[in-house]
Amino acid sequence: MASLEDNLVKKTEADVAADEGWKNKVVFLSVASIVAGSLLVLVGFPLFIGSAGLGINSVNRTFHLSGLILFPGCAFLMLGVWKLRKRSRMELSKAVSIVLGVLFYLFMICFGILGFVGFVLMVSGGAFYNNVLCDYESPFYLKDSGGCPCDKRDLIVVDDTLNFTGTTPENFTVAFIGDIGIDYMDSAFSNIVDEGADMLIINGDLTYASDADGMEEKLNESFGSVFPVFITVGNHDTSIWTDYQRVNAERYQRVIESNVDDDIHCSGSIGVDQVCVVKGLGFVFSGIGSGCGSNDEMNANLGPHLQTFESNNVTWKHCLIHKNQRLLQTGTKEDEVGWEPYETCLEQGALMYNSHEHAYARTHQLDGFGPNEADITVAKEVPSFSPELSIDIEAGSTMMILN
């Protein structure tokens, strides 16, 4: 018969084995928690950062989603490191214990803050983004944000009577640019001056710094204060669009006062739903998809604007929209405008301009648009211009330019 001492030894050995198994499970679960938390943070953090550059209709959902991912991710990380650190104190080497301790406090500081941000986003969703990060009066205002709602102040409307009597001078040159950024304006404007441009259009994302006065200062330095400049709202401009409108309206007033030929006239909300006739050329500046103005209203107005040009014998018509469609650019941006404005401009025989993708190119002559690649039809391939090979712009035929 086994002695009491033998039974105690056997029981102790069994307890030790059970304890060891449990400790191994704790280590496994701790490591698994750290891995899971790291993966969630790696997914959630880029969503949190990248959401500012998404379309206005996507940003709130993505911002909210990043919070739903970040908060549990940080919680898993903290729990895993904490449990592993407790284990290290009992069994692992002192060096490992110190390393885990340092990691724990780093995670507590860095990912603790991130977890708190995730919790705030998870609870508030788009409200935090719209009312704190997008508010130009907030100390946390993100100047370079690309998904903010439109300026909460009243937009500026130019209420001028369009005059269609002007004619286009020979060799009249219009410079089209977009997504320029204030840091690159000096070099870009210098090139435009060298080309002898007579007017400039900046098709959205004007400064990437929410700096309307800084942009105007750059324009004055390069072109002077009465050079015609027209702007379209971009997704990085929306939160202070009224400021951009203000400096542009002041420039417009100086331009028309100095224009002895009386052939520059505009009407509508500047860069949002605006019509201009400049030296016999017709322009529509539309904010469709960018976040300012009603997309339905701007779509509804686009056709009548272009028809006004047609009724008054304006030969060259131009549609300017900052954002684009996936199949009409060389990059990876998604559909953010819809096909209706493209079809409207095509029907009216207007040249079309998009920016946003930071790709500079043009299409061949097009006579069809649609959601599938087969719907976008090429009427004539024009790889390079020549007197023998040109693009015909007329009703039902156009060209798409990415600037």
N, C-alpha and C positions, 0 to 999 in steps of 0.2 A: 504494500500500500504506500502511495506517495505521501511523503511527509508534508507538513504545513509549510515548511520552508521551500520545498520544491514547487508547490502550488503557487506560492507568492512570486517565485522567480518566473514561472511560466506566465503568470498573469501580468507581471511587470513587462516581460518581453512582448507580450501581445499588445499591451497598452502603448509601448514605445513604437511598435510597428504601425499601430493605428494612428498615433500622433504624427509619425513621419509621413504616412500617406496623406493625412489631412493637410500637413504643412506643404507637401508637394502640390496638392490641389490648390492651396491658397496662392502659391507661386504661379501656377499655371493660369488661374483665374485672374491674377493681378496683371500678368503679362498680356493676357487676352484683352483685358479691360484697357490697358495702355494702347495696344494695337488698334482696337476698335475706336477708342477716343481719338487717336492720331488720325485715323482715316476720316472720321467725321469732321475733324477740324480742317484737314487738308481739302475736303470737299466744301465745307461751309465758308471758310475764310475767303477763298477766291470768289465765291458767290457774293459775299458781303462787299468786297472791294469792287468786283466787276459790275455789280448791279447799277452803279452810278452811270455806266456807259450804255446801258440798255435802253430800249425804246420806252417812251413814257407809259405805254400800256402794259409793259412787262416788269418795270422796275419795282413796283410795290409788292407784287407776288414774289419776285426773286429775293427782295430784301427780307420779306417775312419768312421765306423758306430758309434763308441763311441762318436766321435766328433759331428756327426749329432744329437745324442741324448742329449749330455751334454750341447751344446750351447743353444738350446731352453729351456731345463730344468732349467738352471741357470737364463735365462731371465724371465721365468714364476715366479720363486722364488723371484727374485728381485722386479718384478712388484707387485706381491701380497703383499709382506711385506711392500713395499713403500705405496701402496694405503691404506692398513689397518692401517699403522702408521698415515697417514693423517687423517683418520677417527677417530682414537683414540684421537688425539689432540682436536677434536671438541666435542666428545660425551662421550668417555670412561673415566675410572678413570685414575688418574695420574700414579698409579702403573702399569697399563696395558700399558700405553703410554711409560713408561720408559723401560719396558720389550721388547716391540716391537721395540723401538729405538735401544736397545742393539742388538737384533736379526738382525735388518736391517744392522747395521755396521759389524756384524760378517759375515752375508751373503755377504755383499759387498766385504769384504776382502777375505774370504775363497772361496765362490762360484763365486765371480767375477774373481778370478784367474783361477778357474776351468773352468768357462765359456770362458775365454780367451784361455785356453788350448784347450777346445772343438772347438772354432772357428778356431784355427790354424790347428787342426786335420781335421776339416771339409773341410778346404780350401786345405790343402796339402796332406791329406790322408797318404799313406805309405811313401811318400818322407820325411816327418818329422821324422818318426820312423827310416827309413833306414839310413838317412844321418846325423842325430843328435844323437838320442838315441843309435844307433847301431855302431856309429863310435868311435873306441877305442881312437882316438885322440881328441874327443870332450869333453869339460868339463862336458857335460850332459850324458856321456856314461853310460849306464845301464850294469853293469858287469854281473848281473845274468839274463840277458834277454834270453828268450828261443825261439825267433822267428826271429833273425837277419839274414840277408843275409850272405853268406860266406865271409870270410876275403878278402879284396880288394887287398891284396898283392898276388904275385904268390905262389901257393901251392908248397910244397917241394916233389920231386919225388926221390925215392930210385931206382937206376938203377943197381941192382945186378943180376947176372946170377943165376937162380935157380939151386940148386944141389939136386938131388933126391936119392943120394946114402946112405944117413943117415938112421939109424935104431932107433927105439924107445926103450930106455932102459926099463928094467923091473921096474914096479912101478913108472914110470915117471908121475909126478903130475902137472897138469895145473890148475891154479886158475882163475876162471872167475868171475868178478864182474862188476857192472855198477851203474851209478847214485850215486857215493860214496860221493862226496863232500869233500873238503879239511879238514873240521872240524872233519870228521870221519875217516880219513885215518890212523891215528896212531893205533886206535883200530882194524880196519879192517886188516891192514897190519900185525899187531901182530898175529892175528888169522891165517893168511896165512903162516906166518913164522912157527908157532906152528904145522901147518899141514904138513910142510916139502915140500911145493910147489917148483917146479923146474922152473916154468915160470909163468908170470902173464899177463892176458888180462883184460883191463878196457874198457868195451863196451859202451863208450859214457857218456856224462855229467860228466866230469872228476873232476872238482873242485867246480862248481857253484860260482866261484869267479874270473874267467878270470885270473888265476894265474898259468901259465905254470911252471915258475921257482920255485914257492912254491911247486907244485906237485913233481917236480924233486928232490927238497931238501928232501921231505918226503920219496920218493922212496930210495934215497941214505942212509938215516938214517936207514931205515928198512931192505933193501936188499943189499945195496952196489951199486957201480957204474957200475958193469958189469953183473947185473942180467937181464935176458931177460924180457922185458916189451913191450907189444904191445897194441895199442889203436885204438878205432873206434870213428869217429866224432859223437857227439850228438848235439841236438838242442841248448843246452846251451853253446856249445863250438865254434860255427861257426864264430863269429865275430873276434876271434883271433886264429883261427885254425892254422895259420902259426907258431905261437909261440909254440903251442903244438907239431907241427910237428918238429920244430927245436930241442927242447930238446929230443924228441924221436929219431930223426936221429942221434944226438950226442951219445945217449946211444947205439943205434944200432951199430954205428961204433966201440964203445968200446967193445961191445959184440963180434962182429965178429973178432976183432983183438985178443981177448983173447980166442977165441974158437978154441982149437987145433984140434978138430975133424972135423972142416969145415962142420958142418951140420946144420947151421942156415943161411938162405938166404931169402931175400925179394925183391920184385920188385913192383913199382907203386907208386901212390900218397898215402902217409902215412894216413891210417885210412879212406880214401875216396874211393879208388879203388886199393887196395893193395893185393898182393898175397905173402904168406910166407910159407916156408917149414922149420919146426923146428923139428929136431930129427925124421924125417920120418913122421911127422904129417903135414897135409895141412890145411891152413887157408886162407879164403877170408874175408877181412875187407871192408865193403861197407857202403857208406854214403847215400844210397837210402832213400829219405824222410826226411833227416836231414837238408838239405840246402846247402851242399857243393857238387860240382860236378853235372854232368848232369844225371838225373835219367834214361833217355833213354840209355845213353852211359853205365852207370853202369849195367843196366839190360842186355844190349847186351853183356857185357864182362863177366858176371857172369857164364854163361854156358861154354864158352871156358876156363875160369880159372879152373873150376871144372873138365872139360874134360882133361886138362893138368895133373891134379893129377891122374886121372883114367889111362891115357896113360902111366904114369910112376910108376904105381903100388903103389900109395899112398892109403893105406887102409882107414885111418881115415881122413875124410874130414869135415871141419867145416865152416859154413856160419855165419858171425857175422854182424848183422844190429841193430843199436840202437833202431830205432822206430819199431812200431808193427801194427798189425791189430786188430780190435775190438774183433773178435771171437777167437783170439789166446792169450788172456791174461785174468787175473782174475779181472781186474778193469774196468774203464769206458773210457779209451782213445779210440778215433775214428780211423778209417782206415787212415793210413798215409804212407803206403809203397806200397800197391797194391799186388795182388796175384801172379804176374809173378815170382818174386824172390823165393817165397816159393815153387812154382811148379817146378822151375828149380833145387833148392836144393834137393827137394824130388826125382826128376828123377835121380839125380846123387848120391843119397844115402848119403847125407851130413847131419850131425847134425846141428840143427839150434838154434841160440841164439838171443834173443831180450832183451832189457832193457826198459827204458823209463817209464814204469808204476809203478815202485817201488814195484813190487810184485815178490816174489821169489817162483817159482814152476816149474813143468814140466808136460808134457802131457804123455799119454800112447803112445804106438806105433801107428803111423799114416801112412795111405797110401792114403790120399786124402785131397786136400785143395779146397776152393772155397768161394764165397761170401755169401752163405747161410749155416746155421748151419748143414743142412743135407749133404752138400758137404764135410765137414770135417769128415772123416771116420776113425774109430779106428780099426786097424788091430788086435791088441791084448791089452787087459787090463792088465796093470802091476802096481798094487797099491804099491808094494814094491819089491825091487830087491832081488833075491836069486839065488843060483846055478840052481834051477829048473825053475825059472821064470825070464826071461831076455828079453830085447828089442833087436830085430834084426835090425841092421842098414845096409841097402843094397839098391841097385837101386829100387826106388819106395817105400821105407820104411824109416821112420825117426822118430825123437823125437824133440819136441820143448821145449827149456829150457828158462825160464825167470830168468834173473839174474840182 
